[in-house]
Amino acid sequence: MKTALPEDIAEFAAVATKRLARLGGPQAALRAETEEQLRHDARAALSDLGAFDLDVRSSSEDLLAGAVLCQAAGATALPYPLVEELLAIDGARLALVNPEAPRIDHGDLAGDWIAADLDGARYQVQPSSRTGAKLGPFLVPATLSQPDGTVPAVDVDLHLTLGSWRILGAVQQCLEITRQHVAARMQFGKPLAEFQAVRFTIADASVATRGLHELAKYTISRVESAPAQIRSADALVLRLKAADTARQVLRTAHQLLGALGFCDESDVSVLDRHTQSLMRLPVSTEVLAMRLMPGVRGGQLETLFSGPVSA
Amino acid sequence: MDYDLGTDAVELRTRLRELISTHIPESFLGACTDDPRDLATTESFCKLLASDGLLALAWPKEHGGGGGSVWQQTVLREEMWAHHEPRGAQYMGVNWVGPALMRYGTAEQKARHLSAIAGGEVIWCQGFSEPEAGTDLASLRTRALPDGDGWRITGQKVWTSYAQMASWCVLAACTDPNAPKPKRLSLFLVPMDRPGITVRPIRSMLGPHHLNEVFLDGVEVSADEVLGEVGDGWRVMREALAFERVGIARYARCESLLDRMQTDLGDDWDRLPESIRARWVRALIDLRVARLLAYRAVSLQDDPSAGAAASAARIATTTCDQQVAELLFDVLGPSALDSGPSASLHGAVEDHWRYAQAATVASGTIEVQRMLVAREALGGHG
């Protein structure tokens, strides 16, 4: 068993993190809400990193590289639909939507779009324009055609999985910001980090974040080898855990940063607002849990004791 | 990156499940019950494991061990705990007393004890906690006074698991109250039938044998029964306990209980309230995460940069234990409190709930684990 990322992937992750951070991090993402150029700069940075040469569907190495790139994008709140473009079909970015209320992150960007729901039904889309929302500021309501065929199930699974890596990056960054804040912020004559209640809160957030990282690595490592039904359950499991962990860590970050964490000049505020779309869409964690329920008895939600899954 | 435990570990899991299904009754809930047959079951099962080199799987072969890989050891931990620890009280001797003896014991101590532990012939208990020193072990008060060439020990231990059934004890005592804290303690290897030792069981919700008081009234101990150097007990204790720092594979029993309960419910599972089924899904996800954190800790166990990986795994695992205990009780509803062989899963659900209460206390409290994780993240001590 090897639980660490391969060395070359870890190196690529470091390079990607540095390159994307050079764009200006979450503060650049904040400016991108009003300055169109920044989204083009984000694409250029991804292009520099070779993002659009990655074949995440057929090469496990490219998939891993795509995952750590998404993680770096999450950490910087990169204002670009990276997952959607990594999974583009015939040049059209693939959005994962809830047909009951279709919204597409960065759907107003020029270029073709196509959408799929969690069942793999495929739709032609007609994006409208951004609404200026605080939460998910790049979300664009869209109109869907009638179902128009299907996309492969693996595309849906990869979408959920790579999106979870973006969430992971945001969560790790929020924890790091919070860690630095409590180490520096003095109250009652000593750093917040010396109060045990604060230390325990950081410990719990740290364990949750580590757990999500391990789950993300595990899930991506067996995309190729797991039977299709187990792979799909794995993807739902990861997305549910990613959203739950994000809620916990963001709550921790806000609580420990106090009023500062609500200000857009704090990266926590930007990371929170910009990550909400991934945490809530295409469906809530409650719906994800419901979709996993048949997998408990069917064995798709694998444990040490589940038997073989029938096709 | 791969999560394959390896062929030898996978084969071991199959073999262990076969052994367990053949030799352990389905109603077995561990050695610590009111039924003396359960203790006999563990004694014979340990000898069976020992004869296959599986009891002390992690040990080098020269000490009677199986020389197993870390992933085989992981599988052994998982399967044993999943099936209510049919090694009974042996795991303490195997998991840390033996490894501590290998590192710090004299040639005579090794010769006397190691093959007996590897052979499943002897039960050890651990005389650390005291009425006024639990987590803060460096403050314990049991006193060892020099007496001729040896020592005479007086004091009291508490919460000592298996003290009634143990034949040996690793006893921590203060040998120099004036020394700096880390140098006050020494460890002694003491037979439990030595005059001056009295064991009093403590009735508890955990069941018999889990908790005892041990009174030490001028117990004579010879110089050659000191483990390691005199005054070095704190270091030996800390390093020895690190041998089992990954901790009990509690997630494995939780997964097993959920699997058995789901089988037991059959189609009724689909009729459980949606809120319960959602909690069930989340529990399985949390258990997967706990298992992966444990695997990460195992993969880093010889890595000095591992940091708090083992503490993170313990926090995740012990909290899952209690989460699953509550879930299963809520699944059972009004029959949750029933115990004994006629209760759900032969009483395993009720047994699990009671024992899970100790998960965040035993072998290093969750607060200590949080301190270790916080220390890595923030520096400092508290």
HADDOCK unambig.tbl for C-alpha pairs under 7 A between the chains (distance, minus, plus):
assign (segid A and resid 1 and name CA) (segid B and resid 2 and name CA) 5.34 0.50 0.50
assign (segid A and resid 1 and name CA) (segid B and resid 3 and name CA) 4.75 0.50 0.50
assign (segid A and resid 1 and name CA) (segid B and resid 4 and name CA) 5.13 0.50 0.50
assign (segid A and resid 1 and name CA) (segid B and resid 5 and name CA) 5.59 0.50 0.50
assign (segid A and resid 2 and name CA) (segid B and resid 1 and name CA) 4.83 0.50 0.50
assign (segid A and resid 2 and name CA) (segid B and resid 2 and name CA) 5.09 0.50 0.50
assign (segid A and resid 2 and name CA) (segid B and resid 3 and name CA) 6.28 0.50 0.50
assign (segid A and resid 3 and name CA) (segid B and resid 1 and name CA) 5.69 0.50 0.50
assign (segid A and resid 3 and name CA) (segid B and resid 2 and name CA) 6.51 0.50 0.50
assign (segid A and resid 3 and name CA) (segid B and resid 3 and name CA) 6.77 0.50 0.50
assign (segid A and resid 3 and name CA) (segid B and resid 296 and name CA) 6.20 0.50 0.50
assign (segid A and resid 4 and name CA) (segid B and resid 1 and name CA) 6.09 0.50 0.50
assign (segid A and resid 5 and name CA) (segid B and resid 1 and name CA) 5.83 0.50 0.50
assign (segid A and resid 6 and name CA) (segid B and resid 1 and name CA) 6.23 0.50 0.50
assign (segid A and resid 179 and name CA) (segid B and resid 378 and name CA) 6.85 0.50 0.50
assign (segid A and resid 183 and name CA) (segid B and resid 378 and name CA) 6.84 0.50 0.50
assign (segid A and resid 193 and name CA) (segid B and resid 378 and name CA) 6.70 0.50 0.50
assign (segid A and resid 196 and name CA) (segid B and resid 382 and name CA) 6.62 0.50 0.50
assign (segid A and resid 199 and name CA) (segid B and resid 374 and name CA) 5.49 0.50 0.50
assign (segid A and resid 200 and name CA) (segid B and resid 370 and name CA) 5.79 0.50 0.50
assign (segid A and resid 200 and name CA) (segid B and resid 371 and name CA) 6.94 0.50 0.50
assign (segid A and resid 200 and name CA) (segid B and resid 374 and name CA) 6.67 0.50 0.50
assign (segid A and resid 202 and name CA) (segid B and resid 374 and name CA) 6.47 0.50 0.50
assign (segid A and resid 203 and name CA) (segid B and resid 370 and name CA) 5.45 0.50 0.50
assign (segid A and resid 203 and name CA) (segid B and resid 373 and name CA) 5.39 0.50 0.50
assign (segid A and resid 203 and name CA) (segid B and resid 374 and name CA) 4.90 0.50 0.50
assign (segid A and resid 207 and name CA) (segid B and resid 312 and name CA) 5.30 0.50 0.50
assign (segid A and resid 211 and name CA) (segid B and resid 289 and name CA) 5.53 0.50 0.50
assign (segid A and resid 211 and name CA) (segid B and resid 293 and name CA) 6.15 0.50 0.50
assign (segid A and resid 214 and name CA) (segid B and resid 292 and name CA) 6.10 0.50 0.50
assign (segid A and resid 214 and name CA) (segid B and resid 293 and name CA) 6.60 0.50 0.50
assign (segid A and resid 215 and name CA) (segid B and resid 289 and name CA) 5.98 0.50 0.50
assign (segid A and resid 215 and name CA) (segid B and resid 292 and name CA) 6.85 0.50 0.50
assign (segid A and resid 221 and name CA) (segid B and resid 1 and name CA) 6.50 0.50 0.50
assign (segid A and resid 221 and name CA) (segid B and resid 2 and name CA) 6.28 0.50 0.50
assign (segid A and resid 237 and name CA) (segid B and resid 285 and name CA) 6.44 0.50 0.50
assign (segid A and resid 289 and name CA) (segid B and resid 278 and name CA) 5.70 0.50 0.50
assign (segid A and resid 289 and name CA) (segid B and resid 281 and name CA) 6.26 0.50 0.50
assign (segid A and resid 290 and name CA) (segid B and resid 278 and name CA) 6.57 0.50 0.50
assign (segid A and resid 292 and name CA) (segid B and resid 281 and name CA) 6.77 0.50 0.50
assign (segid A and resid 293 and name CA) (segid B and resid 277 and name CA) 6.70 0.50 0.50
assign (segid A and resid 293 and name CA) (segid B and resid 281 and name CA) 6.42 0.50 0.50
assign (segid A and resid 303 and name CA) (segid B and resid 255 and name CA) 6.56 0.50 0.50
assign (segid A and resid 304 and name CA) (segid B and resid 255 and name CA) 6.82 0.50 0.50
assign (segid A and resid 305 and name CA) (segid B and resid 255 and name CA) 6.96 0.50 0.50
assign (segid A and resid 305 and name CA) (segid B and resid 256 and name CA) 6.31 0.50 0.50
assign (segid A and resid 305 and name CA) (segid B and resid 259 and name CA) 6.62 0.50 0.50
